[in-house]
Amino acid sequence: MAVPAAWSGLAAPAAHATGTALPLTDFGDLVVDQANRRLFVTGGSANNTVVVTDFSGRVVKTLPGQYGATGLVLSADGRSLYVALASGDAISVIGTERLVETARHATGPQTCPTHLTRTGTAVWFDYGCDDVWNGRVGKLDTATTPPAVALDQ
């Protein structure tokens, strides 16, 4: 997958754009981390990494072991990146400063979480491993210790 250097006007003008090949076979999601001037990119359920680039599209780091990395969302304070692991039945938490996984929360067997969104301290996710969308929604409550997963929301 080629990454255009002019994503949302964040990089050099098109005259200087050369693009960077990312180590992904498809596209899952993209999140902009303004505070650390980074982009996080996933490749969907067939890929097992999160790729971190700078605003010019240069790969800063790849985070392996993110099985089926698809949806992404930042925490309210921007310190954590949540990653839906469709092939791992979990939500991974990546520290945005050091770029390391800090936690992994199981969502249950055969849940295959895919898309994420956040409201306050709740990370919402859709889930289901079948080919038919059944509208199943779960919640990761990050305000509890330890964070709690609830299905069938």
TIZA-674726 format. One record per residue: x, y, z of N, C-alpha, C in turn; residue in three letters. Coordinates in steps of 0.1 Angstrom, whole numbers, plus 2048, in hexadecimal, padded with zeros to 3 digits. Layout:
XYZXYZXYZALA;...
//
This chain:
8087F480080080080080980C800MET;8068167F780E8227F780782C7FFALA;80F83480680A83F80F80C84C808VAL;8028538048048607FD80A86A807PRO;81487280381B87B80C81288780FALA;8078888087FE89480B7F1891812ALA;7F288781C7E68848237E189182ATRP;7D58948277CE89F82D7D78AC82FSER;7E08AE8267E88BA8267F28BA832GLY;7F58AE8377FE8AD84280D8AC83ELEU;8108AB83181E8A982D8228B3822ALA;82D8AF81C8328B88118288B9806ALA;8298C47FE8208C67F28228BA7E9PRO;8188B87E08188AD7D78248AC7CEALA;82A8B87CB8368B87C28428B07C9ALA;8418AF7D684C8A87DD84889A7E2HIS;83C8977DF83688A7E483C87E7DCALA;8418747E48468687DE83F85C7E3THR;83985D7EF8328527F583B8487FCGLY;83684080483E83680C83682980CTHR;83C81E80883581280983480D817ALA;82880A81C8268058298267F6829LEU;82A7F083482A7E183481C7DB838PRO;8127DF8308047DB8327FF7D6824LEU;7F67CC8247F07C88187E37CE815THR;7DD7D581E7D07DB81C7CF7E7826ASP;7C37EE8267C17F982F7B67F6839PHE;7B97F98467AF7F78507AA804855GLY;7B380C85B7AF8198617BC822862ASP;7B982E8657C48388667C0842871LEU;7C984587A7C784F8857D3859885VAL;7CF8668867D98708877DC874896VAL;7E887389A7EC8778A77F48848A6ASP;7EC88F8A87F189D8A67FC8A08B0GLN;7FA89C8BD80489F8C78128998C5ALA;81288D8C081F8878BD8238878AEASN;81B88D8A681D88F898820882891ARG;81687989381786B88E80A867888ARG;80A85D87E7FF85787980084887DLEU;7F48428807F38348837EB82E878PHE;7F08238727E881D8677E780E869VAL;7DC8088667DA7FA8677D67F5859THR;7D87E78577D57E184A7CA7D884AGLY;7C17D88547B57CF8547B87C2859GLY;7AE7B98597AE7AC8607B97A385BSER;7BE7A484F7C979B84A7D77A084EALA;7D87AB8557E57B18597E67B0868ASN;7F37AF86D7F57AE87B7FF7B8881ASN;7FF7C487A8077CF87F8007DC87FTHR;8047E58878007F388680D7FA882VAL;80C80287781780A872816818877VAL;82181D87C82282B88182B833877VAL;82583E87282D84786A82E85586FTHR;83885D86A83886B86D82E872863ASP;82D87F86482488685B82888684DPHE;83588284A83A88283D837874837SER;83286B83E82F85D83983A85383BGLY;84585884285184E84584D845850ARG;84F83984F84C82F85A856831865VAL;85083487185783687D859828885VAL;84E82088584E81488C84380B887LYS;8457FE88783A7F48858387ED892THR;82C7EB8968287E48A28227D689ELEU;82A7CC8A08267BE89C81D7B88A7PRO;8177AD8A480F7A68AD8017AC8AFGLY;7FD7B48A67F07BA8A77E67B389DGLN;7E27A78A17DB79E8997CE7A3893TYR;7CE7A58867C27AA87F7BF7B9883GLY;7CA7C18847C87CF8887BF7D687EALA;7B47DB8837AB7E287A7A87F087FTHR;79E7F288779A7FF88C7A3805896GLY;7A48138967AC81A89F7A58268A5LEU;7A88298B27A38368B87AD83A8C3VAL;7AF8478C47B784C8CF7AF84F8DCLEU;7B684E8E77AF8518F47AD8608F4SER;7A58658FE7A28738FF7AE87B901ALA;7B88769097C487E90B7CF87B901ASP;7CC8728F77D68708ED7E28678F1GLY;7E28628FD7ED85A9027EC84B8FDARG;7E08478FA7DE8398F67D78388E9SER;7DB82E8E17D582B8D47CE81D8D6LEU;7C181C8D47BA80F8D47B98098C7TYR;7BC7FC8C67BD7F58B97B37E98BAVAL;7AA7E88B07A17DD8B07A87D18A9ALA;7A97C68AF7B07BA8AA7A67B08A5LEU;7A27B18997987A889379C79A893ALA;7A87978927AD7898927B27848A0SER;7B278E8A97B778B8B77AC78B8C1GLY;7A078F8BE79578F8C77997988D3ASP;79E7A48D07A37AD8DB7A47BB8D6ALA;7A67C48E07A97D28DD7B67D48E4ILE;7C07D88DC7CD7DB8E07CF7EA8E4SER;7D77ED8ED7DA7FB8F17E87FE8EFVAL;7EB8088E77F980C8E47FB81A8EAILE;80681B8F180B8288F78108308ECGLY;80A83C8EA80E8448DE81C84B8E0THR;82184C8EC82E8538ED8398498EAGLU;83983D8F18448338EF8418298E4ARG;8358298DF8318208D48338118D7LEU;82D80E8E382D8008E781F7FC8ECVAL;81C7EF8EB80F7EA8F08107EA8FFGLU;8067F19058057F19147FB7E891ATHR;7F17E49127E77DB9177E07D590BALA;7D97C990E7D07C39047C47BE90BARG;7B87C19067AC7BE90D7A47B4904HIS;7A27A890979B79E90178C7A2900ALA;7877A08F47787A38F27707978F2THR;77678B8F376E77F8F37717778E7GLY;76F7698E87727618DC7697648D1PRO;76E7638C57677668B875F7738B8GLN;76577D8BD75F78B8BD7647938B1THR;7707918AD7767988A27737A78A2CYS;7777AF8AC7747BE8AC77A7C489FPRO;7737CE89A7787D488D7797E388ETHR;76E7EB89076F7F989076E7FE89FHIS;77480A8A17748108AE77081E8AELEU;76A8238B97678318BB7688338CATHR;7698408CE76A8428DC76184D8E1ARG;75B84C8EC7538568F3758857901THR;75E86290576486291376E857915GLY;76B84F91F77584492377083791DTHR;76583791576082B90F766829901ALA;76B81E8FE76F81A8F07658118EBVAL;75E8158E175380C8DB7588058CFTRP;7547F98CD7587F18C274D7E88BCPHE;74E7E68AF7447DD8A974B7CF8A9ASP;7437C58A874A7B78A87417AD8A2TYR;7477A289E74179789774A79188DGLY;74C78488D75577E88374E779877CYS;74177A87673A77586A73A77F85FASP;73677B85373578584872978D847ASP;72078C85171479385171479D85DVAL;7127AA85B7127B48657067B286ETRP;7077AF87A6FC7AD8836FA7B888DASN;7027C388C7007CE8947057CC8A3GLY;70E7C48A57137C28B371D7CC8B7ARG;71B7D28C27247DC8C87287D98D6VAL;7357DB8D873A7D98E67417E68EBGLY;7457E68F774B7F18FE7567ED906LYS;7617F490576D7F390E76C7FF917LEU;7697FD92476980892E77680A934ASP;77D81493078B81793478C81E942THR;78082194778082895478081E960ALA;77E81295D77E80796878C801968THR;78F7FC97479C7F597679A7E797ATHR;79E7DD9717A37DF9647987E395APRO;79B7E894F7917EC9457887E0942PRO;77B7E29417717D893F76B7D8931ALA;7697CC92C7637CA91F7547C5921VAL;74B7CC91A73D7C891A7387C690CALA;7327BA90972D7B88FC71E7BB8FCLEU;7187B98F070A7BB8EE7057C98F3ASP;70B7D38F07077E18F46FD7E68EBGLN;
//
